[in-house]
Amino acid sequence: MNIVPTNVPYNSHILRQNLAMLIRTYPFLNVQIVGNSVLGKPIYVLKLGRGAKQVFYSASIHANEFITTSILMKFVEDYCIAYTRLATLYGYPIKNIFNSTSIYIMPMVNPDGVDLVTGNLAVSSPSYQKALHIANQFPDIPFPDGWKANLNGENFMNFHL
């Protein structure tokens, strides 16, 4: 079963849909909301495994990097499939990885920016207008295509795993 699409521009709506389906299909997948974006969208962290070694991956830090979310989410799906089949993942026994390592994944650090550059914010929406107002303070960055900053121009959250 393919849950995660790799042939469409990924956005926060697709992420929410994929997470809901992955959680239903793979109940061992741990998903938490660790904060919210400037526009109130959830920031998720997924946990795979239960081992003492810890690894952290993040994606879509900048708005134009939404393809990195697709890659990480496809990895999550492949990991889950391998675990349910007690198979290998990239040649490594998944059961060993699951028991020895905790993998933390923040699949979309900047959902506001991703939705902006993928066209998922209506031009007439208050969110788009707020982003445009902020962008006008940085005339050297083309808007919205080159917009890479967080919508409020600073790091918008601190989280603790």
TAMO-V397298 format. One line per field, one symbol per residue. phi: phi as a letter, one per 30 degrees, with the letter a starting at -180 (. if undefined). A space follows every 50 residues. Layout:
# TAMO-V397298
phi=???
This chain:
# TAMO-V397298
phi=.ccddccbddbdddeedddedddddbdddcbbcclbdeciddccbcbcjb dddbbbbbbhdcedcddddedddddeddddddddchccbhicdddddedc bcccbcdadbdddddddciccdeddeddddddeddddbddcdccecdcdd dcibdcabbbd
